Amino acid sequence: MSHLKKALVVMVLALLALPLIAGCNDSGSGDTEEGTGKVTVITFVGKSSASAQTVTDLIKKMKEEFKGKVDFKDVDYDSPASKDMIKKYSVSMNPTVIVINTKGQVKEQFLGTPPEDRLQRAISSFIPGPKPASSTPGPSSSMPVQTIPVTPGGSTPPPQ
């Protein structure tokens, strides 16, 4: 009986440690991007979007503001070569902007053109160290955007 209790304790401890062990070698399970140690912003935008130029200009501004602190990836929403990335992040709208923290976890997903101040705050909030001052005070005059909170496992709730 004593050996059975010890075996049971070892099994429980192993099960509890499994998420820690799995997190050490994350290979990208749908809700993570390869850990770069930097915040990553992935922009899905194609020429078929009426707001393509607006989003492109906004991301260009963010690239200048966060130069060296954030990795930016641009994905052509209209390209067949982007199909896997679109599927991986469950992107259903052109444009979509995704913010990934330094651990590779998707933390924000903006459907449509994000307001500049909200995107800036989202990016800043995941950069380690002192936070930069906002360069865009006051409310944004951008088009409406829907932010979808991401749940564990990479799924997103349906829009309301």
NULUM-260548 format. One record per residue (C-alpha): x, y, z. Coordinates in nm, 2 decimals. Layout:
+--------+--------+--------+
!      u !      v !      w !
+--------+--------+--------+
!      X !      Y !      Z !
...
+--------+--------+--------+
This chain:
+--------+--------+--------+
!      u !      v !      w !
+--------+--------+--------+
!   0.00 !   0.00 !   0.00 !
!   0.29 !   0.24 !   0.08 !
!   0.43 !   0.19 !  -0.27 !
!   0.10 !   0.26 !  -0.43 !
!   0.07 !   0.59 !  -0.24 !
!   0.42 !   0.69 !  -0.35 !
!   0.34 !   0.60 !  -0.71 !
!   0.02 !   0.81 !  -0.70 !
!   0.20 !   1.11 !  -0.55 !
!   0.47 !   1.09 !  -0.82 !
!   0.21 !   1.07 !  -1.09 !
!   0.02 !   1.37 !  -0.96 !
!   0.34 !   1.57 !  -0.94 !
!   0.43 !   1.47 !  -1.29 !
!   0.09 !   1.58 !  -1.42 !
!   0.12 !   1.91 !  -1.24 !
!   0.47 !   1.97 !  -1.38 !
!   0.37 !   1.89 !  -1.74 !
!   0.25 !   2.24 !  -1.83 !
!   0.58 !   2.38 !  -1.70 !
!   0.78 !   2.13 !  -1.90 !
!   0.57 !   2.19 !  -2.22 !
!   0.61 !   2.56 !  -2.18 !
!   0.99 !   2.53 !  -2.20 !
!   0.97 !   2.41 !  -2.56 !
!   0.67 !   2.57 !  -2.71 !
!   0.65 !   2.49 !  -3.08 !
!   0.36 !   2.71 !  -3.16 !
!   0.03 !   2.56 !  -3.07 !
!  -0.21 !   2.80 !  -3.25 !
!  -0.22 !   3.07 !  -2.99 !
!   0.15 !   3.15 !  -2.98 !
!   0.41 !   3.29 !  -3.21 !
!   0.77 !   3.18 !  -3.19 !
!   0.91 !   3.34 !  -2.87 !
!   1.14 !   3.63 !  -2.98 !
!   1.16 !   3.79 !  -2.64 !
!   1.00 !   4.09 !  -2.80 !
!   0.64 !   4.20 !  -2.85 !
!   0.52 !   4.09 !  -3.20 !
!   0.26 !   4.27 !  -3.40 !
!   0.12 !   4.08 !  -3.70 !
!  -0.09 !   4.28 !  -3.95 !
!  -0.32 !   4.09 !  -4.19 !
!  -0.42 !   4.34 !  -4.46 !
!  -0.48 !   4.30 !  -4.83 !
!  -0.56 !   4.54 !  -5.12 !
!  -0.92 !   4.41 !  -5.11 !
!  -0.97 !   4.61 !  -4.79 !
!  -1.11 !   4.96 !  -4.83 !
!  -0.90 !   5.07 !  -4.53 !
!  -0.58 !   4.90 !  -4.64 !
!  -0.39 !   5.23 !  -4.68 !
!  -0.51 !   5.36 !  -4.34 !
!  -0.39 !   5.04 !  -4.16 !
!  -0.06 !   5.04 !  -4.36 !
!   0.01 !   5.41 !  -4.26 !
!  -0.08 !   5.33 !  -3.89 !
!   0.15 !   5.03 !  -3.88 !
!   0.43 !   5.24 !  -4.04 !
!   0.39 !   5.49 !  -3.76 !
!   0.40 !   5.22 !  -3.50 !
!   0.71 !   5.07 !  -3.66 !
!   0.88 !   5.41 !  -3.62 !
!   0.76 !   5.46 !  -3.26 !
!   0.86 !   5.11 !  -3.14 !
!   1.17 !   5.06 !  -3.36 !
!   1.40 !   4.80 !  -3.20 !
!   1.15 !   4.71 !  -2.93 !
!   0.88 !   4.53 !  -3.13 !
!   0.89 !   4.28 !  -3.42 !
!   0.64 !   4.36 !  -3.69 !
!   0.52 !   4.11 !  -3.94 !
!   0.30 !   4.20 !  -4.24 !
!   0.08 !   3.93 !  -4.39 !
!  -0.09 !   3.98 !  -4.73 !
!  -0.45 !   3.88 !  -4.65 !
!  -0.52 !   3.83 !  -5.02 !
!  -0.23 !   3.60 !  -5.10 !
!  -0.28 !   3.23 !  -5.12 !
!   0.06 !   3.19 !  -4.95 !
!  -0.08 !   3.35 !  -4.64 !
!  -0.35 !   3.08 !  -4.59 !
!  -0.16 !   2.90 !  -4.32 !
!  -0.10 !   3.21 !  -4.11 !
!  -0.46 !   3.32 !  -4.15 !
!  -0.58 !   2.98 !  -4.04 !
!  -0.33 !   2.96 !  -3.75 !
!  -0.46 !   3.29 !  -3.60 !
!  -0.83 !   3.24 !  -3.70 !
!  -0.83 !   3.56 !  -3.90 !
!  -1.16 !   3.63 !  -4.06 !
!  -1.15 !   4.00 !  -4.14 !
!  -0.94 !   4.21 !  -4.36 !
!  -0.77 !   4.40 !  -4.19 !
!  -0.68 !   4.23 !  -3.86 !
!  -0.40 !   4.34 !  -3.62 !
!  -0.27 !   4.09 !  -3.36 !
!  -0.05 !   4.18 !  -3.06 !
!   0.16 !   3.90 !  -2.92 !
!   0.34 !   3.93 !  -2.59 !
!   0.71 !   3.85 !  -2.52 !
!   0.62 !   3.49 !  -2.42 !
!   0.46 !   3.43 !  -2.76 !
!   0.10 !   3.45 !  -2.65 !
!  -0.17 !   3.63 !  -2.85 !
!  -0.30 !   3.90 !  -2.62 !
!  -0.50 !   4.14 !  -2.84 !
!  -0.68 !   4.11 !  -3.17 !
!  -0.82 !   4.41 !  -3.35 !
!  -1.07 !   4.35 !  -3.62 !
!  -1.08 !   4.64 !  -3.87 !
!  -0.87 !   4.95 !  -3.84 !
!  -0.76 !   4.99 !  -3.47 !
!  -0.77 !   5.33 !  -3.31 !
!  -0.41 !   5.46 !  -3.29 !
!  -0.42 !   5.52 !  -2.92 !
!  -0.56 !   5.18 !  -2.84 !
!  -0.31 !   5.00 !  -3.05 !
!  -0.03 !   5.20 !  -2.90 !
!  -0.14 !   5.12 !  -2.55 !
!  -0.18 !   4.75 !  -2.63 !
!   0.17 !   4.73 !  -2.77 !
!   0.32 !   4.94 !  -2.49 !
!   0.15 !   4.73 !  -2.22 !
!   0.35 !   4.42 !  -2.31 !
!   0.69 !   4.58 !  -2.35 !
!   0.90 !   4.52 !  -2.04 !
!   1.04 !   4.82 !  -1.86 !
!   0.93 !   5.18 !  -1.84 !
!   0.63 !   5.27 !  -2.06 !
!   0.67 !   5.55 !  -2.32 !
!   0.44 !   5.85 !  -2.30 !
!   0.14 !   5.85 !  -2.53 !
!   0.20 !   6.04 !  -2.85 !
!  -0.17 !   6.06 !  -2.93 !
!  -0.37 !   6.21 !  -2.64 !
!  -0.74 !   6.23 !  -2.66 !
!  -1.00 !   6.01 !  -2.83 !
!  -0.93 !   5.86 !  -3.16 !
!  -1.11 !   5.97 !  -3.48 !
!  -1.05 !   5.63 !  -3.65 !
!  -1.32 !   5.41 !  -3.78 !
!  -1.49 !   5.18 !  -3.53 !
!  -1.31 !   4.86 !  -3.44 !
!  -1.40 !   4.55 !  -3.26 !
!  -1.14 !   4.41 !  -3.02 !
!  -1.18 !   4.04 !  -2.95 !
!  -1.03 !   3.91 !  -2.62 !
!  -0.84 !   3.59 !  -2.69 !
!  -0.92 !   3.28 !  -2.47 !
!  -0.67 !   3.01 !  -2.39 !
!  -0.63 !   2.76 !  -2.68 !
!  -0.64 !   3.03 !  -2.95 !
!  -1.02 !   3.04 !  -2.99 !
!  -1.21 !   3.36 !  -3.00 !
!  -1.57 !   3.41 !  -2.90 !
!  -1.81 !   3.50 !  -3.17 !
!  -1.86 !   3.87 !  -3.24 !
!  -2.16 !   4.03 !  -3.06 !
+--------+--------+--------+
